[in-house]
Amino acid sequence: MNLKALITDRLEAGLARAGVPDADAIVGPATRPEFGDYQANGAMAAAKRAGVKPRDLAARIIADSDLAGIASSSEVTGPGFISLRLDDDFLAGALGETIEPVGRGTRVVIDYSHPNLAKEMQVHHLRSTIIGDATARVLEALGYDVVRQNHVGDWGTGFGRLVAHLNDTGEDSEALGDLERFYTQASGRFETDPAFADRARQVVVDLQGGDSETLERWRRYIDISMSHCQAVYDRLGVSLRPEHVRGESAYNDDLDDIVADLSAKGLLTEDEGALCAFLDEFKGKDGNVVPIIVKKSDGGYLYHSTDLAAVRYRTGTLRAERLLYIVDARQSLHFRQLFALAREAGYDRGVSLEHHAFGMMLGADGRPFKTREGSGTRLLDFLDEATERARELVQAKNPSLGAAEMDRVARAVGIGAVKYADLSKNRTGDYVFDWHAMMSFEGNTAPYLQYAYARIRSLFERGGVDAGSLSGTPTIREPEEHALALQLARFQETLEQVASTVMPHHLCTYLYDLASAFMRFYENCPVLDSDVRDDRLLLCRHTAETLSQGLDLLGIETVERM
């Protein structure tokens, strides 16, 4: 149940009965506990429309709203706010409800990760990969039909030198075990060996011409490169699989048709040999319209061409109703131009085209983050470092863990800390990565949440209680129990907020607030030695389940002991 939506519906019905239809109740969590659990601020704007006093209208809204069984108290506060405290029995009844599939029947295509298969994945690929994956998981939990699209860079002139180098070294060469070295060698030969450069250029011609032998060697290179990416995805615990890959090459045969279609619609103009779209909304500082190049003067294609084909495929063939691109903020102009041209061409089909930009992960020096070695930015090296740091932390905290369990906990804590440190930040800004802060067992971190979960699980172990044997709904008596139940009941509205905004940090904040509410409850409300033990154990079980489910939606593992 979405508490905010439920209260909004009831209050807006009250607004209509009070004579102000179509007014927004403006409902949100109360800004301070003394104002209750939820607060509605819409009476002030509605009163101005109706020509009445805000406090008088707020009182009429309360009287005309069906809040029976939902709110235990409702009052007018301040200049015209409506403050609500939710009923304890209502909150208790909401516990344990499954996530409502509000997105059922709606298809969402989400484009994320998209590494360049010429090289191994780097640290800068992390943000798109984990923000996109968390968003996909949340959307699926809400019932949406999610189609993952990993738009990898697997085409272009650079692959000529790579395939040419592969022709010379052989596909079983050990060099393919290190794609960075392979890429560096191929690039070096291209710059210094004219004969090799000529062969590489011919490979490009053969690739574009569809030569079967060249395409077979290219596919072999792509398969090997993609296997490196899949190793990273598996290590990160993200849900991308080979079947989600649909790279630039998949649209190669569509590009001439795209150009012909845009030309037939009068959207292309030749400019210095290139075919360009000129849309009035994109003007430079000099007042002239900036061209969107669709086909270069040499006959080659650019990202706009491939991305237009992808939009047409996703809205036409995949029948998406919402199209999400999780791509670095530096590509914002590209996507504004892409979406504008797609709409002019009719490729959008009324679908919501959304670029959800993100900033950069920075080191303490304010520059793009690098691994411990300084120069390397391979994502696998970064994850190795995170796991090793977590191992040192966990060993210091609990040296009694066996080797196998230590490996499992170190991986869960290390990878979880890396992902949460990113996901807990508002994605639109740059952020400074701090190993010490992200590995802390205090504050808004993955280790803190994982520890909270493990602590709850230990309660059941110490008490010899099978959590699954508990049934019914708890009776809520104390303020700390009310606060914990209230936070548990806000799970649905939080997930819907993440789905609509593509802002996973809202879920992180929710989970941190939940863990904090549990700690206050645990400190003030004895559990195992209480006369109301089962009621409190039910609250503990629901908290553990929600923490586990929420962390899983972020792609983060929980552990039973830490």
Solvent accessible surface area in square Angstrom, and as a share of the most:
residue,aa,sasa,rsa
1,M,55,0.25
2,N,24,0.12
3,L,1,0.00
4,K,90,0.38
5,A,43,0.34
6,L,39,0.19
7,I,1,0.00
8,T,27,0.16
9,D,91,0.47
10,R,72,0.26
11,L,1,0.01
12,E,56,0.25
13,A,38,0.30
14,G,0,0.00
15,L,3,0.01
16,A,48,0.37
17,R,147,0.54
18,A,4,0.03
19,G,55,0.53
20,V,4,0.02
21,P,70,0.44
22,D,145,0.75
23,A,12,0.09
24,D,89,0.46
25,A,3,0.02
26,I,83,0.42
27,V,12,0.07
28,G,18,0.17
29,P,71,0.44
30,A,21,0.16
31,T,106,0.62
32,R,128,0.47
33,P,121,0.76
34,E,114,0.51
35,F,49,0.21
36,G,18,0.18
37,D,11,0.05
38,Y,0,0.00
39,Q,12,0.05
40,A,2,0.02
41,N,49,0.25
42,G,2,0.01
43,A,2,0.02
44,M,61,0.27
45,A,65,0.50
46,A,2,0.01
47,A,1,0.00
48,K,178,0.75
49,R,151,0.55
50,A,48,0.37
51,G,67,0.65
52,V,57,0.33
53,K,143,0.61
54,P,46,0.29
55,R,118,0.43
56,D,79,0.41
57,L,1,0.00
58,A,0,0.00
59,A,50,0.39
60,R,112,0.41
61,I,3,0.01
62,I,34,0.17
63,A,84,0.65
64,D,49,0.25
65,S,13,0.09
66,D,76,0.40
67,L,15,0.07
68,A,86,0.66
69,G,55,0.53
70,I,9,0.05
71,A,19,0.15
72,S,67,0.43
73,S,59,0.38
74,S,39,0.25
75,E,99,0.44
76,V,29,0.17
77,T,22,0.13
78,G,47,0.45
79,P,77,0.49
80,G,0,0.00
81,F,48,0.20
82,I,3,0.01
83,S,4,0.03
84,L,1,0.01
85,R,95,0.35
86,L,0,0.00
87,D,37,0.19
88,D,42,0.22
89,D,109,0.57
90,F,35,0.14
91,L,0,0.00
92,A,5,0.04
93,G,42,0.40
94,A,10,0.08
95,L,16,0.08
96,G,56,0.54
97,E,90,0.40
98,T,121,0.71
99,I,28,0.14
100,E,84,0.38
101,P,46,0.29
102,V,69,0.40
103,G,2,0.02
104,R,179,0.65
105,G,68,0.66
106,T,38,0.22
107,R,79,0.29
108,V,0,0.00
109,V,0,0.00
110,I,0,0.00
111,D,5,0.03
112,Y,0,0.00
113,S,1,0.01
114,H,46,0.20
115,P,1,0.01
116,N,75,0.38
117,L,1,0.00
118,A,8,0.06
119,K,66,0.28
120,E,9,0.04
121,M,4,0.02
122,Q,21,0.09
123,V,7,0.04
124,H,125,0.56
125,H,25,0.11
126,L,0,0.00
127,R,7,0.02
128,S,4,0.03
129,T,0,0.00
130,I,1,0.00
131,I,2,0.01
132,G,0,0.00
133,D,2,0.01
134,A,1,0.01
135,T,0,0.00
136,A,0,0.00
137,R,45,0.16
138,V,1,0.00
139,L,0,0.00
140,E,75,0.34
141,A,32,0.24
142,L,0,0.00
143,G,25,0.24
144,Y,46,0.17
145,D,60,0.31
146,V,18,0.10
147,V,30,0.17
148,R,19,0.07
149,Q,13,0.06
150,N,1,0.00
151,H,22,0.10
152,V,0,0.00
153,G,13,0.13
154,D,8,0.04
155,W,48,0.17
156,G,32,0.31
157,T,93,0.54
158,G,31,0.29
159,F,7,0.03
160,G,0,0.00
161,R,56,0.21
162,L,1,0.00
163,V,0,0.00
164,A,2,0.02
165,H,10,0.04
166,L,0,0.00
167,N,76,0.39
168,D,71,0.37
169,T,53,0.31
170,G,28,0.27
171,E,60,0.27
172,D,127,0.66
173,S,33,0.21
174,E,167,0.75
175,A,18,0.14
176,L,9,0.04
177,G,57,0.55
178,D,44,0.23
179,L,0,0.00
180,E,43,0.19
181,R,143,0.52
182,F,0,0.00
183,Y,68,0.26
184,T,90,0.52
185,Q,72,0.32
186,A,0,0.00
187,S,26,0.17
188,G,33,0.32
189,R,66,0.24
190,F,40,0.17
191,E,133,0.59
192,T,111,0.64
193,D,50,0.26
194,P,104,0.65
195,A,58,0.45
196,F,0,0.00
197,A,5,0.04
198,D,87,0.45
199,R,100,0.37
200,A,1,0.01
201,R,132,0.48
202,Q,96,0.43
203,V,11,0.07
204,V,21,0.12
205,V,89,0.51
206,D,39,0.20
207,L,6,0.03
208,Q,112,0.50
209,G,67,0.65
210,G,41,0.40
211,D,63,0.32
212,S,88,0.57
213,E,137,0.62
214,T,17,0.10
215,L,30,0.15
216,E,107,0.48
217,R,68,0.25
218,W,21,0.07
219,R,113,0.41
220,R,89,0.33
221,Y,0,0.00
222,I,22,0.11
223,D,89,0.46
224,I,24,0.12
225,S,0,0.00
226,M,20,0.09
227,S,63,0.40
228,H,34,0.15
229,C,1,0.00
230,Q,27,0.12
231,A,48,0.37
232,V,4,0.02
233,Y,1,0.00
234,D,87,0.45
235,R,73,0.27
236,L,2,0.01
237,G,35,0.33
238,V,3,0.01
239,S,25,0.16
240,L,1,0.00
241,R,101,0.37
242,P,81,0.51
243,E,130,0.58
244,H,35,0.15
245,V,43,0.25
246,R,65,0.24
247,G,4,0.04
248,E,32,0.14
249,S,25,0.16
250,A,41,0.32
251,Y,0,0.00
252,N,48,0.25
253,D,133,0.69
254,D,47,0.24
255,L,11,0.05
256,D,94,0.49
257,D,73,0.38
258,I,0,0.00
259,V,16,0.09
260,A,61,0.47
261,D,36,0.18
262,L,0,0.00
263,S,53,0.34
264,A,91,0.70
265,K,100,0.42
266,G,64,0.61
267,L,29,0.14
268,L,25,0.13
269,T,74,0.43
270,E,123,0.55
271,D,58,0.30
272,E,165,0.74
273,G,39,0.38
274,A,11,0.09
275,L,48,0.24
276,C,2,0.01
277,A,0,0.00
278,F,78,0.33
279,L,17,0.08
280,D,110,0.57
281,E,120,0.54
282,F,18,0.07
283,K,122,0.52
284,G,27,0.26
285,K,218,0.92
286,D,108,0.56
287,G,44,0.42
288,N,97,0.50
289,V,36,0.21
290,V,60,0.34
291,P,49,0.31
292,I,1,0.01
293,I,61,0.31
294,V,0,0.00
295,K,50,0.21
296,K,75,0.32
297,S,78,0.50
298,D,113,0.59
299,G,35,0.34
300,G,23,0.22
301,Y,59,0.22
302,L,65,0.32
303,Y,147,0.56
304,H,23,0.10
305,S,1,0.00
306,T,13,0.08
307,D,15,0.08
308,L,0,0.00
309,A,2,0.02
310,A,1,0.00
311,V,0,0.00
312,R,57,0.21
313,Y,49,0.19
314,R,0,0.00
315,T,3,0.02
316,G,12,0.12
317,T,94,0.55
318,L,24,0.12
319,R,158,0.58
320,A,5,0.04
321,E,94,0.42
322,R,35,0.13
323,L,0,0.00
324,L,0,0.00
325,Y,4,0.02
326,I,0,0.00
327,V,18,0.10
328,D,26,0.13
329,A,40,0.31
330,R,168,0.61
331,Q,79,0.35
332,S,34,0.22
333,L,87,0.43
334,H,28,0.13
335,F,10,0.04
336,R,134,0.49
337,Q,11,0.05
338,L,0,0.00
339,F,15,0.06
340,A,4,0.03
341,L,0,0.00
342,A,0,0.00
343,R,127,0.46
344,E,100,0.45
345,A,4,0.03
346,G,42,0.41
347,Y,11,0.04
348,D,21,0.11
349,R,136,0.50
350,G,74,0.71
351,V,19,0.11
352,S,52,0.33
353,L,22,0.11
354,E,34,0.15
355,H,40,0.18
356,H,22,0.10
357,A,21,0.16
358,F,13,0.05
359,G,8,0.07
360,M,56,0.25
361,M,15,0.07
362,L,27,0.13
363,G,9,0.09
364,A,102,0.79
365,D,104,0.54
366,G,43,0.42
367,R,170,0.62
368,P,75,0.47
369,F,20,0.08
370,K,105,0.44
371,T,7,0.04
372,R,135,0.49
373,E,132,0.59
374,G,36,0.34
375,S,97,0.62
376,G,27,0.26
377,T,34,0.20
378,R,69,0.25
379,L,0,0.00
380,L,40,0.20
381,D,45,0.23
382,F,0,0.00
383,L,0,0.00
384,D,69,0.36
385,E,14,0.06
386,A,0,0.00
387,T,16,0.09
388,E,74,0.33
389,R,68,0.25
390,A,0,0.00
391,R,59,0.22
392,E,98,0.44
393,L,56,0.28
394,V,1,0.01
395,Q,85,0.38
396,A,88,0.68
397,K,96,0.41
398,N,29,0.15
399,P,108,0.68
400,S,89,0.57
401,L,12,0.06
402,G,43,0.41
403,A,86,0.67
404,A,75,0.58
405,E,34,0.15
406,M,11,0.05
407,D,69,0.36
408,R,111,0.40
409,V,1,0.01
410,A,0,0.00
411,R,88,0.32
412,A,2,0.02
413,V,0,0.00
414,G,0,0.00
415,I,11,0.06
416,G,1,0.01
417,A,1,0.00
418,V,0,0.00
419,K,2,0.01
420,Y,1,0.01
421,A,12,0.09
422,D,0,0.00
423,L,3,0.01
424,S,19,0.12
425,K,79,0.34
426,N,71,0.36
427,R,16,0.06
428,T,75,0.44
429,G,32,0.31
430,D,82,0.43
431,Y,17,0.06
432,V,81,0.47
433,F,10,0.04
434,D,71,0.37
435,W,34,0.12
436,H,155,0.69
437,A,50,0.39
438,M,10,0.04
439,M,14,0.06
440,S,33,0.21
441,F,34,0.14
442,E,138,0.62
443,G,32,0.31
444,N,57,0.29
445,T,14,0.08
446,A,1,0.01
447,P,0,0.00
448,Y,30,0.11
449,L,0,0.00
450,Q,0,0.00
451,Y,71,0.27
452,A,0,0.00
453,Y,21,0.08
454,A,7,0.05
455,R,78,0.28
456,I,0,0.00
457,R,81,0.29
458,S,34,0.22
459,L,3,0.02
460,F,6,0.03
461,E,131,0.59
462,R,147,0.54
463,G,25,0.24
464,G,71,0.68
465,V,25,0.14
466,D,98,0.51
467,A,15,0.11
468,G,64,0.61
469,S,77,0.50
470,L,21,0.11
471,S,95,0.62
472,G,57,0.55
473,T,86,0.50
474,P,4,0.03
475,T,67,0.39
476,I,13,0.06
477,R,117,0.43
478,E,70,0.32
479,P,92,0.58
480,E,48,0.21
481,E,1,0.00
482,H,7,0.03
483,A,41,0.32
484,L,0,0.00
485,A,0,0.00
486,L,15,0.07
487,Q,19,0.08
488,L,12,0.06
489,A,11,0.08
490,R,37,0.14
491,F,20,0.08
492,Q,8,0.04
493,E,22,0.10
494,T,12,0.07
495,L,0,0.00
496,E,44,0.20
497,Q,79,0.35
498,V,0,0.00
499,A,5,0.04
500,S,72,0.46
501,T,52,0.30
502,V,0,0.00
503,M,32,0.14
504,P,4,0.02
505,H,28,0.13
506,H,49,0.22
507,L,0,0.00
508,C,0,0.00
509,T,61,0.35
510,Y,10,0.04
511,L,0,0.00
512,Y,66,0.25
513,D,61,0.31
514,L,0,0.00
515,A,0,0.00
516,S,19,0.12
517,A,6,0.04
518,F,0,0.00
519,M,23,0.10
520,R,128,0.47
521,F,0,0.00
522,Y,53,0.20
523,E,134,0.60
524,N,86,0.44
525,C,2,0.01
526,P,82,0.51
527,V,7,0.04
528,L,42,0.21
529,D,138,0.72
530,S,21,0.14
531,D,154,0.80
532,V,35,0.20
533,R,84,0.31
534,D,80,0.42
535,D,26,0.13
536,R,21,0.08
537,L,0,0.00
538,L,5,0.03
539,L,1,0.00
540,C,0,0.00
541,R,40,0.14
542,H,14,0.06
543,T,0,0.00
544,A,5,0.04
545,E,88,0.39
546,T,16,0.09
547,L,0,0.00
548,S,34,0.22
549,Q,80,0.36
550,G,0,0.00
551,L,0,0.00
552,D,76,0.40
553,L,14,0.07
554,L,2,0.01
555,G,11,0.11
556,I,6,0.03
557,E,81,0.36
558,T,38,0.22
559,V,10,0.06
560,E,92,0.41
561,R,109,0.40
562,M,18,0.08
